[in-house]
Amino acid sequence: MRLLTVDNTRVAYGNLVALDGVSLTVDEGEIVALVGTNGAGKSTLMAAIMGLVPVATGAVTFDGVRVTGRPTHQMAALGIAYVPEGRGTLCELTVRENLLLGAYSRRWDASARADLDMVLSRFPVLSERLGQTAGTLSGGEQQMLVIGRALMSRPRLLLLDEPSLGLAPLIAERIFELIVELAREGVTVLLVEQNAHAALGLAHRGYVLEAGRIVLEGSDLLTHPRVREAYLGDTAPDL
């Protein structure tokens, strides 16, 4: 079932065109990776989907409903959670307060408490830091916190922008494992990731964005010569 459709979408900042006719789809239960160089428009696309930047032309459809131009809080209420690049913890609030904010649109009931327990079981270090202010956490702990906060909303679609950026390899590996686990449990994921090999390796399908345009797409991008040369480098393992 088609969950997200971005159709011929254009976003511009004045005379600078950030997205130029971008189209992509994400089916329910899929992990879809979006790779490209810095400045290609990946984060702009995520922000456009979430209603954080205006779409000049084109359309965004979620679960069969056109949602182009809706405010961000409405997108969240529909079941889309966004974890932006740079983590975005509320540094003055505690870990517990950050997590509870993720459930702001829900009633605080047995279901919400169960979700909090689920998040803490996924990230045991957070249970040890519940009373600690988020700004005192390590980078890896902050990334766990913002993903956990997003999960508290029970999203149908999770937008992840560079979740492994700046993380130690072991922590990044845990984040990638979590993405696979979430997809198995029914959460759909659109992933922007600097580590193209990891992203395309765990994704069902992928798109390559260059200069605001989709230039490649498919389920076998890891083996595509252009992708291997431009994004995987000479050290990429043979497949």
C-alpha positions as MATLAB code, in Angstrom:
seq = 'MRLLTVDNTRVAYGNLVALDGVSLTVDEGEIVALVGTNGAGKSTLMAAIMGLVPVATGAVTFDGVRVTGRPTHQMAALGIAYVPEGRGTLCELTVRENLLLGAYSRRWDASARADLDMVLSRFPVLSERLGQTAGTLSGGEQQMLVIGRALMSRPRLLLLDEPSLGLAPLIAERIFELIVELAREGVTVLLVEQNAHAALGLAHRGYVLEAGRIVLEGSDLLTHPRVREAYLGDTAPDL';
ca = [
       0.000    0.000    0.000;
       1.328    3.417   -0.993;
       1.833    5.552    2.131;
       3.748    8.600    0.881;
       3.879   10.179   -2.548;
       5.931   13.230   -3.475;
       4.868   14.328   -6.947;
       6.861   16.741   -9.117;
       7.687   18.925   -6.129;
       9.560   22.188   -6.448;
      10.988   24.223   -3.567;
      12.886   27.472   -4.016;
      14.559   29.935   -1.683;
      14.295   33.127   -3.681;
      16.176   32.512   -6.917;
      17.807   29.364   -5.572;
      15.963   26.207   -6.612;
      16.488   23.556   -3.933;
      14.149   20.905   -5.352;
      13.337   20.794   -9.033;
      10.465   18.461   -9.868;
      11.242   15.740   -7.312;
       9.013   12.667   -7.280;
       9.273    9.623   -5.038;
       7.084    7.066   -3.310;
       7.274    5.118   -0.076;
       5.103    2.046    0.506;
       3.832    1.007    3.902;
       6.436   -1.037    5.796;
       9.313   -0.003    3.536;
      12.662    1.488    4.347;
      13.516    3.916    1.545;
      16.949    5.536    1.495;
      17.711    8.937    0.007;
      21.374    9.562   -0.727;
      23.298   12.407   -2.288;
      26.033   14.922   -1.662;
      25.783   17.850    0.744;
      23.556   20.523   -0.739;
      21.705   18.110   -3.014;
      18.373   18.953   -1.380;
      17.859   15.938    0.882;
      17.072   17.860    4.062;
      14.920   20.309    2.108;
      12.858   17.398    0.828;
      12.321   16.116    4.363;
      11.325   19.591    5.521;
       8.935   19.981    2.582;
       7.218   16.705    3.402;
       6.834   17.805    7.026;
       5.430   21.210    6.091;
       8.421   23.157    7.380;
       9.163   24.843    4.046;
       6.627   25.927    1.427;
       6.192   23.881   -1.724;
       6.045   26.081   -4.828;
       4.569   23.449   -7.146;
       3.782   19.759   -6.943;
       2.078   17.730   -4.247;
       2.716   15.659   -1.140;
       0.192   12.892   -0.447;
       0.071   10.836    2.739;
      -2.134    7.757    2.991;
      -4.171    8.899    0.017;
      -4.766   12.425    1.322;
      -3.148   15.481   -0.243;
      -1.298   17.220    2.591;
       0.717   19.834    0.706;
       0.964   23.026    2.711;
      -0.461   21.668    5.941;
       1.232   22.947    9.101;
       3.737   20.717   10.815;
       1.573   19.922   13.834;
      -1.114   18.548   11.534;
       1.434   16.359    9.769;
       2.516   14.994   13.139;
      -1.102   14.325   14.093;
      -1.533   12.301   10.883;
       1.271    9.981   11.993;
       4.485   11.432   10.570;
       7.449   11.879   12.919;
      10.544   13.811   11.896;
      14.028   13.464   13.367;
      16.040   16.306   11.816;
      19.758   16.457   11.249;
      21.530   17.811   14.314;
      19.359   15.941   16.817;
      17.292   18.823   18.178;
      16.918   17.849   21.819;
      15.389   20.410   24.151;
      18.563   20.814   26.138;
      17.103   22.449   29.253;
      14.507   19.725   29.734;
      15.182   16.339   31.243;
      15.300   13.113   29.285;
      11.901   12.175   30.686;
      10.383   15.539   29.737;
      11.755   15.242   26.192;
      10.210   11.802   25.823;
       6.849   12.884   27.192;
       6.760   15.740   24.672;
       6.752   13.119   21.948;
       3.338   12.000   23.195;
       1.890   15.516   23.467;
      -0.912   14.785   20.994;
      -1.971   11.621   22.849;
      -3.738   10.964   26.117;
      -1.377    9.937   28.879;
      -2.842    6.505   29.493;
      -1.719    2.902   29.767;
      -0.859    2.827   26.072;
       1.402    5.882   26.335;
       3.074    4.501   29.459;
       3.669    1.225   27.614;
       5.303    3.135   24.766;
       7.585    4.910   27.233;
       8.605    1.536   28.634;
       9.206    0.310   25.075;
      11.471    3.262   24.268;
      13.446    2.776   27.465;
      13.839   -0.930   26.718;
      15.229   -0.068   23.276;
      17.610    2.491   24.768;
      18.479    1.292   28.284;
      20.951    4.136   28.771;
      18.051    6.592   28.689;
      16.378    4.878   31.622;
      19.528    5.634   33.609;
      19.355    9.311   32.590;
      15.666   10.131   33.003;
      16.267   12.977   35.422;
      19.298   14.330   33.580;
      18.990   17.384   31.328;
      19.246   16.489   27.658;
      22.019   18.998   27.017;
      24.388   17.012   29.236;
      24.022   13.802   27.229;
      26.635   12.554   24.790;
      25.969   12.878   21.064;
      24.956    9.249   20.782;
      22.633    9.496   23.780;
      21.008   12.601   22.320;
      20.385   10.780   19.048;
      18.758    7.928   20.936;
      16.638   10.475   22.786;
      15.298   12.242   19.687;
      14.483    8.923   18.016;
      12.812    7.753   21.215;
      10.841   11.003   21.391;
       9.657   10.469   17.817;
       8.575    6.911   18.618;
       6.456    8.188   21.513;
       4.056    9.612   18.927;
       3.464    6.122   17.479;
       4.345    7.222   13.944;
       3.276    5.438   10.812;
       6.047    7.186    8.870;
       9.411    8.078   10.408;
      11.579   10.644    8.612;
      15.212   10.241    9.684;
      17.739   12.839    8.547;
      21.380   11.768    9.014;
      20.827    9.655   12.152;
      24.428    8.375   12.273;
      26.125   11.747   11.755;
      28.929   12.240   14.259;
      28.289    8.997   16.096;
      30.799    6.345   17.112;
      30.633    3.271   14.837;
      29.077    0.997   17.463;
      26.332    3.487   18.252;
      25.675    4.102   14.553;
      25.391    0.353   14.046;
      22.789    0.188   16.818;
      20.800    2.967   15.145;
      20.824    1.066   11.847;
      19.714   -2.115   13.631;
      16.859   -0.185   15.213;
      15.690    1.097   11.817;
      15.413   -2.488   10.564;
      13.581   -3.535   13.739;
      11.086   -0.701   13.383;
      10.324   -1.610    9.781;
       9.695   -5.208   10.807;
       7.230   -3.904   13.379;
       5.337   -1.886   10.769;
       6.916    1.566   10.940;
       7.669    2.987    7.499;
      11.000    4.817    7.234;
      12.336    7.436    4.834;
      16.049    7.679    5.570;
      18.567   10.361    4.618;
      22.020    9.084    5.508;
      25.620   10.118    4.854;
      26.734    6.486    5.046;
      25.383    5.487    1.653;
      26.621    1.915    1.901;
      24.804    1.308    5.193;
      21.660    3.111    4.080;
      21.318    1.315    0.755;
      22.267   -1.975    2.391;
      19.366   -1.896    4.832;
      16.798   -0.161    2.607;
      14.291   -1.909    0.380;
      14.758    0.778   -2.262;
      16.722    3.951   -2.734;
      16.845    7.256   -4.562;
      19.849    9.370   -5.521;
      19.305   13.126   -5.348;
      21.696   15.462   -7.150;
      21.298   19.248   -7.459;
      17.646   19.054   -6.467;
      16.694   16.274   -8.889;
      16.241   12.518   -8.599;
      18.795   10.990  -10.969;
      18.610    7.316  -10.009;
      16.221    5.023   -8.185;
      15.824    1.326   -7.577;
      16.356   -1.648   -5.291;
      19.878   -2.447   -6.530;
      21.687    0.882   -6.239;
      24.556   -0.677   -4.289;
      25.666   -2.387   -7.479;
      25.140    0.582   -9.792;
      28.502    1.804  -11.167;
      27.610    5.473  -10.812;
      26.612    5.033   -7.174;
      29.662    2.940   -6.347;
      31.996    5.500   -7.850;
      30.333    8.653   -6.494;
      29.058    7.568   -3.081;
      30.746    4.346   -2.030;
      34.313    5.015   -3.108;
      37.022    2.641   -4.196;
      36.985    0.923   -0.796;
      33.404   -0.309   -1.166;
      33.329   -4.097   -0.855;
      32.515   -6.205   -3.874;
      28.925   -7.422   -3.893;
];
